[in-house]
Amino acid sequence: MTTDAEEPTLTIDELAARAGVTVRTVRFYGTKGLLPPPVLGPRRVGRYGRDHLARLALIEELQRQGMTLAAIERYLGQLPPGLTARELAIQRAVVASWAPETTELVPREELERRAGRALDDEELKRLVALDIVEEEGDGFRVDAGLLRLGVELLDVPLSHETVLAARTALIEHSRAAARELSRLLRDAVAERDARDVKSLSAHMHPLVVQALLTTFQRSLKEELREWLDDEG
């Protein structure tokens, strides 16, 4: 996996495998303008990077929400040009927030297809510990909205204990923020009709999620910058 600043290194076959789609699908999205063209390397072989992978994940999430191809084209066309993989991941997180929490029971083969890679027993144990996958009979109950994030965490060079501690910290603080925001919104609409409140809640949900994600991303960037400056 590359970082945003690195040159694209994936072939179209590797990109399709990572994204859990077919090569034909990647080419189709390219012809429709949903996916930027690859960078041409030696012998004019196309190379893809993290931004392509993140855009495929966003398209997959939009499809999961029931969007037609035409609607997806319009949605992607409204995004600012040149979004990084991280910014596309934020867009995907906002889209995923529209859907109710759902899990599916799938066999291991289907789980690996959706993960875009083979998963060994140790990796499956880590996904289970993160509450992304749960063993059930001969299959696995999976939270589709979190699977791709969980798979990416498998490649993060941090100990399993550190990842779990980070997850606990995020859950605790996000719940605290959610409680405070809910209180503020509840007080603001206390005198309104129940139908108006429900409509406002549905409208505000993705906006609040995007605001939280963007604010957290910027805060984390500042914290990392200060940490690196202190180390520096």
N, C-alpha and C positions, 0 to 999 in steps of 0.2 A: 504494500500500500504506500502511495506517495503522499507527501504533504502538499498543501496548496502551492507552495513555492517551487516544488520540484517539477521536472519535465514529465509529461505523461509517458507511462511505460507499458500499459496494458495493450495487448492485441485485441482485436474484436472478439475472438473466442474467449479470452480471459475476462474481458469486460462482461460478456453475456453470462459466463459462469458465475462471476461474482454477484451479478444482479439477479440471477435466477430466471433469466429470460433466454430466448433463442437468438442466435446470430441474425436470423431473418427479422426478428422484432427490432433489434438494434438498427439494422439497415432501413427498415420501414420508418422508424422514428426519425432517422436522419433525413430521409427524403421528404418527410412532412415538416421538417424544420423544428421538430421538438427537441432534437439533440444536436449540439454543435458539431461541426465536422471534426474529424481527428486531426492530430498533428502528423504531418508526413515525415517519416524518418528515412533512414537508409533504404534504398531500393523502393522508395515511395510506399513503404508499408505504414498504414495508419496506426497511430498510437493514441490511446485514451488514458484519461487521468481521473482523479477523484471527483472533479466537477461533473464529468460524464456519469460516473457511478451515482453521485448524489442526485443528479437530475432524473436518472432512471428510477431511483427510489421515490422521488416526488411524484413522477408520473404514475407509478404503481399505487401510491397512496391516493391520488386523485381518482384513479379507476376504482379503488376499493370504496370510495365515497359515492360511486355510481355515476361519475361524470362521463359524458360521451367524449369521443375523440375531439369533436369540434369544440366542446366546452373546455377541454384540456388545452387545446391550442390557444383559445382566448385567454385562459388563466395565465399560461406561460408567457403569452405575448405582452401581458401587462406588467410582468416583472422587470425590474431594472436590468439592463444588459451587464454582462460580466460578473454575475454573482459567483462568489467562491463556493466551495463545497460546504463550508461551515454555514454560510448564509442560506444556501439551498436546504441544508438540514433544518434550519430554523423554520423555513417555509413549510417543510414537510411536517414538522412538529405541530405547527399551527393547524394545518389541514387535518392531521390525525386527531386533534382535540375536538373536531366537529363530531366525531363518531362516538357512539356509546361504547363502553368497555365490553369487549367480546373476546371469547377464547374459542379455539377450534381444536377438536381431537383429530390428529393426523398421524399416519405411520411415520417411522423414522425416515424412510426414503423421501416422503413429501416434505418433512421438516428440513432435511438437508437441501432439497430443491429450493425451498423458500429462503433458506439461509445463503444459498449461492455457493456452498462448499460442503465437503465432507466434514462431519463432526465426530471426533473420537470420544471415548467414554469420559475422559477427564473434562473435555470441553462441555459435554452435556451436563456433567455435575455442576459446573460453574454457572451454566444457564439456569439450572434448577435452583441453585442457591440465590440467584438474582431475582427469583420469582417470575422469570420470563417463560420458562418451560416447566411443566409438571408431568412426571411419569404417571400414566394411567393405563393399566392393563398392558397390552402389547404396543400401545401408541404413546403419544405425547400430546398433552393439552398445551397449546401455545398461544400467547398473547401476540397476535400478528402485528399490532402497532409498535411493540417493543423489540420484536425479534431482530431486526436489522441493527438496532442500537446494541443489543446484547452481543451479536456476532462481532461487531466492530470492537467492543470492549475486550473480546478474547485476544486481540492483537496488541492491546495496550501494554507497554512494558512496566506494569505495576503488579505487585503481589495481589493474590485473590483477596486477602484480608484488607488491603488498602482500598480496593474497589468496593468491597462490601461496606466499609466504614464511610466511604464517600457517598454511597447510596443512602445509608442511614441519615447522614447529615443533610442530604438534599431533601429527603422525605420530610424530616422534622421541620426544616426551615420553610419548605414550600407549603406545608400544611398551616404553619403559623401565618404566612403571607395570605393564604387563601381565606383563613378565618377572618383576618383583619379586613381584607377587601370585601368579603361577603357582608361583614358588619356595616361597612361604609355604604355599600350599595343598598342594603336592606333599609338603612335609615333614610337614604335618599329617595326611595320609592315607597315608603311606608303608607302614603295616602293614595296611592294609585290603585286602579282596578287590577284584579288578579291576572286578567288576560294581557294587560299592558306590561305587567311585571314579567310575565313569561316571555313575551316577545322581546322585551329589552334584554332579558337574561340571555336569550339565544343569540341576539345581536352582539352583546358585549363579550360573550365567552371567547371567541377567537381573538378579539382585540386585546383582551386582558392577557391571554396566553402569550400573544406575540410581544406585548409590552414587557411581561415578566422575562421571557426568553432573551429579548434584546437587552434589557437592563442587566440581567445576570451576566450575559456574555461580555458586556462592557466592563462590569465590575470585576469579573474574573480576569479580563485582560489587564486592567489596572493593577490588580493584586500581583499578577505574574510579572508585570513590568517592574513593580517595586521590589519584588523578591529577587529578580535577576539583577537589578541595579545594586541591591545590597550585597549580592554574591560577587558582583563584578569587578 
